[in-house]
Amino acid sequence: MGIEVTDVIEGFGHENVQANHPSTLEFTKDKQLSKKGDCILIVSADKGLADLNPKLKEALRKPHAALIVKIEVGSLTEEIHAKGSLHLALNHPQEIVVRKSDYVSDRTLGIHADKAAKDLSRELVGKLKNPKQKARITLTVTS
């Protein structure tokens, strides 16, 4: 049996949330968002990759690591399932990106995700267009 590690990120919606990107989704500590940031769901996040629980990062770098990203916005919840990788740096100070592809950069949290920004419920995305809307992201890694 493997280990399970969790961490929680809190942030807010923004009026420019588009959530149209076909292959990624992102959470950022940045407070502003232009309409070009079509993968960004959450701004003013209280953590970037560098701030995550070291045990979670260690677990994500193990072979066969599985990641669940649970996004809670009011009464709505959405889950994204992705994989970890031995190649993850997990040290970006501002951003957290989940990708459908296997591309890894210093902003990547997980790869081979089953959803990107455009795949999320439009009701959830609608709530995230409100800058006062709080969002909670629970990351769970099993490895």
WOQUIHU-V314930 format. One record per residue. N is the residue number from 0. PHI is phi in whole degrees, 0 to 359 (999 if undefined). Layout:
N|PHI / N|PHI
This chain:
0|999 / 1|271 / 2|253 / 3|231 / 4|231 / 5|234 / 6|210 / 7|236 / 8|239 / 9|238 / 10|200 / 11|224 / 12|284 / 13|204 / 14|300 / 15|265 / 16|299 / 17|253 / 18|53 / 19|250 / 20|292 / 21|280 / 22|227 / 23|220 / 24|218 / 25|217 / 26|239 / 27|222 / 28|281 / 29|304 / 30|267 / 31|254 / 32|213 / 33|269 / 34|291 / 35|287 / 36|279 / 37|283 / 38|257 / 39|279 / 40|254 / 41|231 / 42|244 / 43|53 / 44|297 / 45|275 / 46|214 / 47|253 / 48|304 / 49|298 / 50|270 / 51|290 / 52|309 / 53|303 / 54|292 / 55|293 / 56|296 / 57|298 / 58|296 / 59|294 / 60|271 / 61|274 / 62|300 / 63|68 / 64|296 / 65|246 / 66|240 / 67|244 / 68|251 / 69|256 / 70|254 / 71|245 / 72|229 / 73|61 / 74|269 / 75|264 / 76|226 / 77|224 / 78|242 / 79|240 / 80|253 / 81|216 / 82|238 / 83|274 / 84|199 / 85|298 / 86|269 / 87|290 / 88|276 / 89|55 / 90|231 / 91|292 / 92|285 / 93|246 / 94|240 / 95|224 / 96|238 / 97|246 / 98|236 / 99|286 / 100|277 / 101|257 / 102|292 / 103|237 / 104|228 / 105|290 / 106|262 / 107|276 / 108|264 / 109|211 / 110|234 / 111|54 / 112|290 / 113|273 / 114|215 / 115|241 / 116|306 / 117|291 / 118|272 / 119|283 / 120|304 / 121|292 / 122|293 / 123|296 / 124|299 / 125|301 / 126|296 / 127|286 / 128|280 / 129|264 / 130|297 / 131|269 / 132|285 / 133|280 / 134|227 / 135|237 / 136|244 / 137|253 / 138|260 / 139|232 / 140|243 / 141|243 / 142|213
